[in-house]
Amino acid sequence: MLKQNLSQKLLQKLSPQQIQFIKLLQLTTQDLEQRVEQELIDNPALETGKDDEPEFGNEEVDTKDEAEDLDDNYDSDDQYDISEYTDGADDSDGFHLYEDGGEDDKKEMPIPMASTFFENLLEQINAIVKDDHEKALAEQLVGSIDEDGYLRRPLAAIVNDLAFSQNISTTTEELEKVLEKIHRLDPPGIGARDLQECLLLQLKRKDKEVHPEVELAMRLLRDYMDDFTKKHYEKLMRSLKVSEEELREAIQLITKLNPKPGETSTSMKGQYIVPDFILVETDNDLEVHLNSRNAPELKISRSYMDTLKTYEKSDKQNKDLKETVQFIKQKLDGAKWFIDSIKQRQNTLLTTMRAILKYQREFFDDGDETKLKPMILKDIADEVGLDVSTISRVANSKYVQTDFGIIPLKFFFSEGITTADGEEVSNKEVKKILKDAIEAEDKSKPLPDERLMEILKDKGYNIARRTVAKYREQLNIPVARLRKQL
């Protein structure tokens, strides 16, 4: 028998406006531009433009309860009020945004015009194939090459791809012959199945008269790859019966090869880092400006507001008219919500970056990493009165332009470590000391983790060996044995 129960549950749901704000907040500057362009296409009630009203960047906005305010102000179930869209708009266009940055940040970023990686390869294919059938095989192989320049898909699988998708019959042997032709394309090493083959393909292109060490380098890769990667140099000298100098020259030649040939071609993404914030020194003080590309000039369509006025004054109340009014109202609501979400995004970004500047002021004065303070997301969240998840979205994929480079916001967040004197410092300071010690080491006798631990202890950082190993790995530095050089 079915039983009916009555229960109460307290649920917290995000409104559509809150969801829209969250999505906009986590976008990069470039992604925001695309999102605005798409919104302008989708919503005819939204337009670009500006008027003589005060700049938005000069307004003060309370960011603590922004999401709740958005939800309270715009209830889609409320009856429309024409004044909501037209107040203050008799002689101006109402809602808009302005740049918060100075004149210097208005310059357009350059756009790379190079052909793509695959377009470059496809153009070269025409010179190596003998007929349409071979061209189809070559195009399928090129299409299976990844962004690093490797063909990691088995040839047998590509045979099946051709049979099922293009009704082309072939064999692995035939594909192998076509792949050999692709290996002769630029950049050298393209289409290799693994690192060993990639490096060997590049060595084959070397002039042996200019590089007499090519033969030894090829023997190293072809016959002693395992010992070479593990840097068993003494064993290699005995096995190959070569001197230390000969081995060093061969290894130097190999280290100059490119393990990812796809990245050297025109396939490189060509995406420039666009800073979201710009630090400007004014009267011996630092000010945060938002990149103008984060502040699009938007307004609600004058024609849509006028149309709504006209329909409001109409005496006709038929079904078609009501549907038209509802459509216009929805578009106006959407435009207003989008503009307010953009405004809210601006203020949240600026508020967060200003808090980071205040917290890490000593670092921003000269860029010395050792002056970074321990700082976690909660520290900034408490400072600005926002949720930790909101700060996380701001810090993700956002960059600030300083006098000493463009820096990701994630860089400023780190855990703290207590020194022997009881002072709490950022673990980035420890990593900097660790990195400097490794860079200054004798590469013929690299420092093991135990010795690195002793160096840190001598400087007052009482850190365990496993922590040293963890920091070293985070810096992408291999163990001592793999750092050894002849």
Backbone torsions as a table, in degrees:
resi	resn	phi	psi	omega
1	MET	NA	134.2	178.6
2	LEU	-74.7	137.6	178.7
3	LYS	-112.6	136.0	177.6
4	GLN	-103.3	130.8	-180.0
5	ASN	-125.7	144.6	176.8
6	LEU	-109.6	120.7	-178.5
7	SER	-137.8	154.9	178.6
8	GLN	-109.6	136.7	178.4
9	LYS	-131.9	139.7	177.3
10	LEU	-101.0	111.6	-178.1
11	LEU	-117.1	144.0	176.6
12	GLN	-116.6	116.1	-178.4
13	LYS	-118.1	144.1	176.9
14	LEU	-80.7	137.5	176.3
15	SER	-76.1	163.5	176.6
16	PRO	-57.7	-34.2	179.7
17	GLN	-68.8	-39.2	177.5
18	GLN	-65.2	-40.7	178.5
19	ILE	-63.0	-41.9	179.0
20	GLN	-62.8	-42.4	178.5
21	PHE	-62.4	-44.6	-179.7
22	ILE	-60.1	-43.7	179.5
23	LYS	-64.9	-40.0	179.4
24	LEU	-68.7	-35.7	-175.8
25	LEU	-63.0	-37.5	-174.7
26	GLN	-86.4	-1.4	179.3
27	LEU	-75.1	147.1	170.9
28	THR	-76.0	171.2	-179.9
29	THR	-59.9	-44.0	-179.4
30	GLN	-66.1	-41.4	179.3
31	ASP	-66.5	-34.2	178.3
32	LEU	-63.5	-42.2	178.9
33	GLU	-58.6	-43.0	178.9
34	GLN	-66.2	-38.2	-179.7
35	ARG	-65.7	-41.1	178.5
36	VAL	-64.6	-43.1	178.6
37	GLU	-59.9	-41.4	179.9
38	GLN	-66.6	-39.3	179.5
39	GLU	-65.4	-37.5	177.3
40	LEU	-63.9	-33.0	177.9
41	ILE	-74.0	-41.6	-174.6
42	ASP	-77.0	-30.1	-174.6
43	ASN	-120.1	103.1	-179.0
44	PRO	-67.5	-14.1	178.6
45	ALA	-80.2	-5.7	179.5
46	LEU	-106.9	132.1	-178.7
47	GLU	-135.8	164.7	172.9
48	THR	-95.8	150.6	178.7
49	GLY	153.6	176.5	178.6
50	LYS	-150.1	165.1	176.5
51	ASP	-139.5	-157.6	-173.5
52	ASP	-97.7	14.5	178.3
53	GLU	-72.8	162.8	-179.6
54	PRO	-60.6	150.3	-180.0
55	GLU	-65.1	141.4	178.7
56	PHE	-64.1	-33.6	-177.2
57	GLY	-61.9	-17.9	-179.3
58	ASN	-93.6	-3.2	-178.8
59	GLU	-80.4	148.8	175.4
60	GLU	-97.9	126.9	-178.6
61	VAL	-127.1	132.2	175.8
62	ASP	-79.8	117.8	-173.5
63	THR	-94.2	-2.5	-173.2
64	LYS	-66.6	-43.5	-176.0
65	ASP	-121.8	40.4	-175.6
66	GLU	-62.1	-46.4	-176.1
67	ALA	-63.0	-40.4	-179.8
68	GLU	-66.3	-37.6	179.9
69	ASP	-64.0	-41.0	178.3
70	LEU	-59.0	-45.2	-176.9
71	ASP	-66.0	-37.4	-177.6
72	ASP	-72.1	-36.9	-173.8
73	ASN	-74.0	-27.5	-172.0
74	TYR	-127.7	87.3	176.6
75	ASP	-98.9	114.6	-174.4
76	SER	-64.8	-13.8	179.8
77	ASP	-87.7	-9.9	-179.4
78	ASP	-71.1	155.0	173.6
79	GLN	-71.0	144.4	-177.0
80	TYR	-71.9	148.2	177.1
81	ASP	-128.1	116.0	-175.0
82	ILE	-60.2	-29.3	-178.9
83	SER	-66.7	-23.1	179.8
84	GLU	-63.1	-27.7	-178.3
85	TYR	-102.0	-21.0	-171.8
86	THR	-111.7	-8.4	179.9
87	ASP	-56.9	127.3	177.6
88	GLY	72.9	11.1	-175.4
89	ALA	-109.7	10.7	-177.8
90	ASP	-64.5	-38.1	-177.7
91	ASP	-116.8	8.4	-180.0
92	SER	-147.7	174.7	-174.4
93	ASP	-95.9	7.5	170.4
94	GLY	81.0	-110.5	-169.0
95	PHE	-82.4	131.3	177.9
96	HIS	-164.4	168.5	178.1
97	LEU	-130.8	152.8	177.5
98	TYR	-126.5	167.8	176.3
99	GLU	-67.9	143.9	174.5
100	ASP	-101.6	-8.8	-179.0
101	GLY	-92.7	178.1	179.5
102	GLY	-86.7	-170.0	-177.0
103	GLU	-67.3	-32.9	-173.5
104	ASP	-64.9	-28.3	-175.0
105	ASP	-90.0	10.7	179.5
106	LYS	-88.7	-6.8	-177.7
107	LYS	-66.9	139.8	179.3
108	GLU	-74.4	139.0	176.8
109	MET	-73.8	144.3	179.4
110	PRO	-67.1	146.4	179.4
111	ILE	-112.8	121.5	-179.3
112	PRO	-66.8	136.9	-177.0
113	MET	-110.6	7.4	-176.8
114	ALA	-67.0	153.7	177.5
115	SER	-69.9	160.2	-177.8
116	THR	-76.6	167.1	179.5
117	PHE	-54.9	-50.8	-175.4
118	PHE	-72.3	-34.4	176.1
119	GLU	-62.1	-40.3	179.2
120	ASN	-62.6	-43.0	179.5
121	LEU	-68.9	-41.3	-179.1
122	LEU	-64.0	-33.8	177.3
123	GLU	-65.5	-34.9	-179.2
124	GLN	-76.2	-24.1	-176.6
125	ILE	-58.9	-39.2	-176.3
126	ASN	-56.6	-25.8	-177.4
127	ALA	-85.9	-9.5	-175.1
128	ILE	-115.4	-15.1	-176.7
129	VAL	-92.4	154.6	-177.2
130	LYS	-102.7	-20.4	179.7
131	ASP	-156.8	178.2	-177.6
132	ASP	-64.1	-36.2	-179.7
133	HIS	-62.9	-47.4	-179.9
134	GLU	-66.9	-33.0	177.6
135	LYS	-64.8	-40.6	178.8
136	ALA	-63.1	-39.7	178.4
137	LEU	-66.1	-43.0	-179.3
138	ALA	-64.1	-41.4	179.2
139	GLU	-64.5	-36.5	177.7
140	GLN	-67.1	-40.2	178.4
141	LEU	-65.0	-45.2	179.1
142	VAL	-62.6	-39.2	178.4
143	GLY	-66.1	-18.3	179.7
144	SER	-93.1	-4.5	179.4
145	ILE	-77.6	135.3	-178.6
146	ASP	-84.8	179.2	-174.6
147	GLU	-66.7	-21.6	177.2
148	ASP	-80.4	-11.4	179.6
149	GLY	100.2	9.7	-176.5
150	TYR	-102.2	148.9	172.7
151	LEU	-103.8	91.9	-175.0
152	ARG	-95.2	-7.3	177.7
153	ARG	-82.6	129.9	-179.0
154	PRO	-59.2	145.4	-179.9
155	LEU	-61.8	-35.1	179.1
156	ALA	-61.2	-37.2	178.6
157	ALA	-69.2	-34.8	178.9
158	ILE	-70.1	-33.9	174.3
159	VAL	-58.2	-44.5	178.5
160	ASN	-66.8	-38.4	178.4
161	ASP	-59.1	-45.1	-179.3
162	LEU	-65.0	-38.4	-178.0
163	ALA	-68.6	-43.5	-174.8
164	PHE	-83.5	-36.9	-174.6
165	SER	-90.1	-31.6	-176.1
166	GLN	-124.5	0.2	-179.7
167	ASN	58.0	38.9	178.5
168	ILE	-108.7	125.5	-179.2
169	SER	-94.0	131.5	178.2
170	THR	-155.5	-178.2	179.2
171	THR	-131.8	165.0	177.8
172	THR	-65.1	-32.6	179.1
173	GLU	-64.9	-42.9	179.1
174	GLU	-66.5	-40.7	177.3
175	LEU	-63.4	-36.8	179.5
176	GLU	-60.9	-39.9	179.9
177	LYS	-67.9	-39.6	177.5
178	VAL	-68.0	-37.7	179.9
179	LEU	-64.0	-35.3	177.3
180	GLU	-61.1	-35.2	176.6
181	LYS	-69.6	-38.8	178.1
182	ILE	-63.7	-33.1	178.2
183	HIS	-63.0	-15.9	179.9
184	ARG	-91.2	-2.9	178.6
185	LEU	-78.1	168.6	175.3
186	ASP	-98.1	146.0	1.6
187	PRO	-78.0	156.6	179.0
188	PRO	-56.7	137.7	179.0
189	GLY	96.3	-3.3	-176.8
190	ILE	-69.0	140.7	177.5
191	GLY	82.3	10.5	178.9
192	ALA	-69.8	151.7	179.2
193	ARG	-85.9	-23.5	178.9
194	ASP	-154.7	177.4	-176.9
195	LEU	-63.0	-41.8	-178.8
196	GLN	-58.3	-48.9	179.7
197	GLU	-65.2	-38.1	179.8
198	CYS	-59.7	-47.1	-179.3
199	LEU	-69.4	-37.6	178.8
200	LEU	-65.3	-39.3	177.8
201	LEU	-61.8	-37.0	178.9
202	GLN	-71.3	-37.5	179.7
203	LEU	-66.8	-33.8	179.9
204	LYS	-63.2	-23.8	-180.0
205	ARG	-83.3	-11.6	-176.6
206	LYS	-74.3	143.8	176.4
207	ASP	-79.1	117.8	-176.3
208	LYS	-69.0	-23.1	177.0
209	GLU	-73.1	-35.3	178.1
210	VAL	-80.8	-34.4	-178.4
211	HIS	-124.7	80.9	-179.7
212	PRO	-63.9	-15.8	-179.3
213	GLU	-80.8	1.8	-178.3
214	VAL	-60.2	-44.8	-177.3
215	GLU	-59.5	-45.4	179.1
216	LEU	-65.9	-39.2	178.8
217	ALA	-62.5	-40.2	179.4
218	MET	-67.8	-37.2	176.7
219	ARG	-64.5	-39.2	178.3
220	LEU	-58.5	-48.1	-176.2
221	LEU	-73.9	-37.8	-174.6
222	ARG	-77.5	-40.5	-171.4
223	ASP	-112.1	-17.9	-174.9
224	TYR	-133.6	38.2	-176.1
225	MET	-60.0	-41.7	-176.7
226	ASP	-65.5	-47.6	179.5
227	ASP	-65.7	-34.6	-180.0
228	PHE	-65.8	-47.2	-179.0
229	THR	-65.9	-28.6	179.4
230	LYS	-89.8	-0.9	176.4
231	LYS	59.7	43.9	173.9
232	HIS	-86.3	71.3	-170.7
233	TYR	-66.1	-41.9	-179.9
234	GLU	-61.4	-41.9	178.7
235	LYS	-64.8	-38.9	179.8
236	LEU	-66.2	-40.7	179.2
237	MET	-64.0	-37.3	178.4
238	ARG	-70.0	-44.1	-176.7
239	SER	-68.8	-39.5	-177.2
240	LEU	-90.1	-11.5	-179.7
241	LYS	56.8	51.4	178.8
242	VAL	-125.8	163.1	178.7
243	SER	-81.9	168.9	178.8
244	GLU	-64.3	-37.5	179.6
245	GLU	-65.6	-42.2	179.0
246	GLU	-63.6	-42.0	179.1
247	LEU	-65.7	-39.6	179.9
248	ARG	-62.5	-43.1	-179.9
249	GLU	-63.6	-40.7	179.1
250	ALA	-66.1	-41.0	-179.9
251	ILE	-67.2	-39.7	178.4
252	GLN	-62.1	-37.4	177.8
253	LEU	-64.5	-41.7	-179.4
254	ILE	-66.4	-41.1	-176.9
255	THR	-67.8	-17.8	177.9
256	LYS	-85.6	-7.6	178.2
257	LEU	-75.8	162.1	-177.3
258	ASN	-102.7	114.7	-179.8
259	PRO	-73.2	-11.5	179.1
260	LYS	-131.1	77.8	-175.5
261	PRO	-61.3	-24.4	179.4
262	GLY	-63.6	-27.8	-176.9
263	GLU	-79.9	-15.4	-178.7
264	THR	-88.8	-15.1	-177.1
265	SER	-85.8	-174.0	179.3
266	THR	-72.6	6.1	177.5
267	SER	-75.7	-15.4	-177.0
268	MET	-52.0	134.9	-168.4
269	LYS	-55.3	-27.7	177.6
270	GLY	66.1	18.5	180.0
271	GLN	-89.2	124.4	179.9
272	TYR	-91.2	145.8	176.2
273	ILE	-75.3	119.7	178.7
274	VAL	-100.7	114.1	-179.9
275	PRO	-65.6	137.1	177.8
276	ASP	-83.2	-28.4	-179.3
277	PHE	-126.0	152.2	176.7
278	ILE	-130.5	123.4	177.5
279	LEU	-89.1	124.8	-178.2
280	VAL	-121.4	129.8	177.9
281	GLU	-85.5	122.7	-179.6
282	THR	-133.2	119.0	179.8
283	ASP	52.0	50.5	178.4
284	ASN	60.5	23.3	176.2
285	ASP	-131.3	160.3	-179.6
286	LEU	-106.5	132.3	177.3
287	GLU	-119.8	145.5	177.9
288	VAL	-96.5	126.3	173.8
289	HIS	-117.6	142.0	176.2
290	LEU	-86.9	133.3	176.4
291	ASN	-52.3	131.5	-175.7
292	SER	-58.5	-22.5	179.4
293	ARG	-71.5	-12.4	174.2
294	ASN	-89.2	-2.4	-175.9
295	ALA	-125.5	69.4	-179.2
296	PRO	-66.2	146.6	177.4
297	GLU	-84.7	110.1	-176.5
298	LEU	-127.5	148.8	177.5
299	LYS	-151.1	163.1	176.0
300	ILE	-84.1	139.6	-175.8
301	SER	-60.2	126.2	176.4
302	ARG	-61.9	-41.4	-177.9
303	SER	-64.4	-37.3	178.5
304	TYR	-67.3	-39.0	178.7
305	MET	-66.6	-41.4	178.6
306	ASP	-63.9	-39.4	179.1
307	THR	-63.5	-40.7	179.2
308	LEU	-65.5	-38.1	175.8
309	LYS	-59.3	-45.2	-177.6
310	THR	-62.3	-45.6	-179.1
311	TYR	-67.0	-31.9	-179.8
312	GLU	-66.0	-35.3	-179.7
313	LYS	-81.3	-11.2	-176.9
314	SER	-70.2	143.0	178.8
315	ASP	-83.9	-18.2	-178.2
316	LYS	-74.7	136.8	179.8
317	GLN	-131.8	46.4	179.3
318	ASN	-82.5	174.4	-175.5
319	LYS	-63.2	-44.0	-178.1
320	ASP	-62.1	-39.7	179.9
321	LEU	-65.5	-42.2	179.2
322	LYS	-62.4	-41.2	179.0
323	GLU	-65.4	-37.9	178.4
324	THR	-65.3	-44.6	178.1
325	VAL	-60.8	-42.7	179.7
326	GLN	-63.3	-40.6	178.9
327	PHE	-62.5	-47.0	-179.8
328	ILE	-62.5	-42.1	179.7
329	LYS	-61.6	-42.6	178.8
330	GLN	-61.7	-42.1	-180.0
331	LYS	-67.8	-39.9	177.5
332	LEU	-65.6	-41.9	176.4
333	ASP	-59.4	-46.1	-179.3
334	GLY	-60.7	-41.5	179.4
335	ALA	-65.1	-43.0	-178.8
336	LYS	-67.5	-42.7	177.4
337	TRP	-61.1	-40.8	-178.2
338	PHE	-66.2	-44.3	179.0
339	ILE	-62.3	-44.0	179.6
340	ASP	-65.8	-34.4	177.2
341	SER	-66.5	-38.2	176.6
342	ILE	-64.6	-43.3	177.6
343	LYS	-60.2	-46.1	-179.0
344	GLN	-63.2	-38.3	177.2
345	ARG	-61.6	-45.9	178.3
346	GLN	-55.8	-51.1	-176.9
347	ASN	-65.7	-38.4	178.9
348	THR	-65.7	-42.2	178.2
349	LEU	-62.1	-48.4	-178.3
350	LEU	-64.7	-42.4	-179.4
351	THR	-62.2	-42.7	-179.2
352	THR	-67.1	-46.1	-178.2
353	MET	-65.5	-36.9	177.9
354	ARG	-64.8	-36.1	177.5
355	ALA	-67.4	-39.6	177.5
356	ILE	-64.5	-42.1	177.6
357	LEU	-59.4	-43.9	180.0
358	LYS	-64.9	-41.0	-176.7
359	TYR	-70.4	-38.0	-174.9
360	GLN	-111.2	34.1	-174.5
361	ARG	-57.4	-39.8	-178.4
362	GLU	-61.0	-37.4	178.1
363	PHE	-67.2	-43.4	-175.4
364	PHE	-68.3	-16.0	178.7
365	ASP	-69.1	-39.1	-177.6
366	ASP	-140.7	-1.0	176.9
367	GLY	78.3	15.5	179.4
368	ASP	-77.7	115.1	-176.3
369	GLU	-62.8	-27.0	-179.0
370	THR	-69.5	-11.1	179.4
371	LYS	-94.9	2.0	176.9
372	LEU	-67.9	135.8	177.4
373	LYS	-93.0	150.6	172.8
374	PRO	-59.0	130.5	-176.7
375	MET	-152.2	127.0	177.2
376	ILE	-116.1	169.4	-177.2
377	LEU	-56.6	-37.6	-177.2
378	LYS	-64.6	-31.9	178.8
379	ASP	-60.3	-46.1	-179.8
380	ILE	-73.5	-36.7	178.6
381	ALA	-60.1	-43.9	178.8
382	ASP	-66.6	-35.3	-177.9
383	GLU	-66.7	-41.3	-174.7
384	VAL	-101.2	-5.6	177.7
385	GLY	75.8	30.3	177.7
386	LEU	-118.2	167.9	-180.0
387	ASP	-73.5	152.4	179.4
388	VAL	-59.9	-37.4	-179.9
389	SER	-63.6	-33.5	177.6
390	THR	-66.9	-43.7	178.0
391	ILE	-63.8	-37.1	178.4
392	SER	-61.9	-41.3	179.5
393	ARG	-67.0	-35.5	178.0
394	VAL	-67.9	-42.5	-176.4
395	ALA	-71.4	-23.7	-176.2
396	ASN	-76.5	123.0	175.4
397	SER	62.6	21.7	176.8
398	LYS	-108.6	147.5	-176.3
399	TYR	-132.0	152.4	176.6
400	VAL	-123.7	135.8	179.1
401	GLN	-92.5	122.7	-179.9
402	THR	-123.1	177.2	178.5
403	ASP	-69.5	-15.4	-179.2
404	PHE	-118.6	29.9	172.8
405	GLY	122.1	171.4	175.8
406	ILE	-94.4	123.6	-170.2
407	ILE	-122.3	134.6	175.4
408	PRO	-70.9	144.3	-178.2
409	LEU	-63.5	-28.1	178.8
410	LYS	-59.5	-26.3	-177.7
411	PHE	-59.4	-31.5	-173.4
412	PHE	-81.2	-8.8	-178.8
413	PHE	-99.5	127.2	-179.9
414	SER	-158.4	157.3	176.9
415	GLU	-79.0	163.0	-179.5
416	GLY	-100.4	153.2	176.8
417	ILE	-130.5	136.8	179.8
418	THR	-93.1	127.0	180.0
419	THR	-81.0	177.3	179.4
420	ALA	-63.8	-24.9	179.6
421	ASP	-86.6	0.7	179.9
422	GLY	86.6	4.9	179.6
423	GLU	-84.6	138.5	178.4
424	GLU	-94.0	125.1	-179.3
425	VAL	-126.4	163.7	179.0
426	SER	-74.5	145.0	176.8
427	ASN	-67.8	-15.0	175.4
428	LYS	-66.6	-32.0	176.7
429	GLU	-64.2	-41.6	178.5
430	VAL	-65.9	-42.4	179.5
431	LYS	-63.0	-36.8	178.6
432	LYS	-63.5	-43.9	178.6
433	ILE	-64.5	-41.7	179.4
434	LEU	-61.8	-45.4	-179.8
435	LYS	-64.2	-42.3	179.8
436	ASP	-63.7	-38.7	-179.8
437	ALA	-65.4	-40.4	-179.7
438	ILE	-70.6	-38.2	178.2
439	GLU	-66.2	-29.3	-177.7
440	ALA	-91.0	-2.8	-175.9
441	GLU	-70.4	160.6	172.3
442	ASP	-76.5	112.7	-173.9
443	LYS	-67.2	-16.9	175.0
444	SER	-79.2	-19.3	177.0
445	LYS	-138.5	70.9	-177.2
446	PRO	-62.2	152.9	-175.7
447	LEU	-77.7	125.8	175.1
448	PRO	-74.0	167.5	-177.5
449	ASP	-59.9	-33.6	179.9
450	GLU	-62.9	-40.8	179.8
451	ARG	-70.5	-37.5	176.5
452	LEU	-62.9	-38.5	177.5
453	MET	-61.5	-40.9	179.4
454	GLU	-66.0	-38.8	178.9
455	ILE	-62.4	-43.1	179.0
456	LEU	-65.7	-39.9	178.8
457	LYS	-63.8	-37.4	178.4
458	ASP	-62.7	-26.7	-179.9
459	LYS	-92.4	3.0	175.7
460	GLY	99.3	7.9	-179.6
461	TYR	-106.3	102.9	-176.9
462	ASN	-84.5	88.0	-173.3
463	ILE	-121.5	138.8	179.7
464	ALA	-71.9	159.4	-178.1
465	ARG	-61.9	-39.1	-179.5
466	ARG	-64.9	-30.3	176.4
467	THR	-71.6	-37.5	175.5
468	VAL	-60.8	-43.4	179.1
469	ALA	-63.0	-39.6	179.8
470	LYS	-64.8	-45.2	179.4
471	TYR	-65.4	-39.4	179.4
472	ARG	-62.1	-42.2	178.7
473	GLU	-66.5	-37.3	177.7
474	GLN	-65.3	-26.0	176.9
475	LEU	-87.3	3.5	-178.9
476	ASN	59.1	38.9	177.6
477	ILE	-106.9	124.9	-178.3
478	PRO	-71.9	172.2	178.3
479	VAL	-65.5	167.0	-174.4
480	ALA	-56.7	-42.3	-177.0
481	ARG	-60.0	-37.1	-179.6
482	LEU	-84.2	-5.7	175.6
483	ARG	-94.7	-4.5	-176.1
484	LYS	-68.0	136.7	176.5
485	GLN	-129.4	153.1	178.9
486	LEU	-78.2	NA	NA
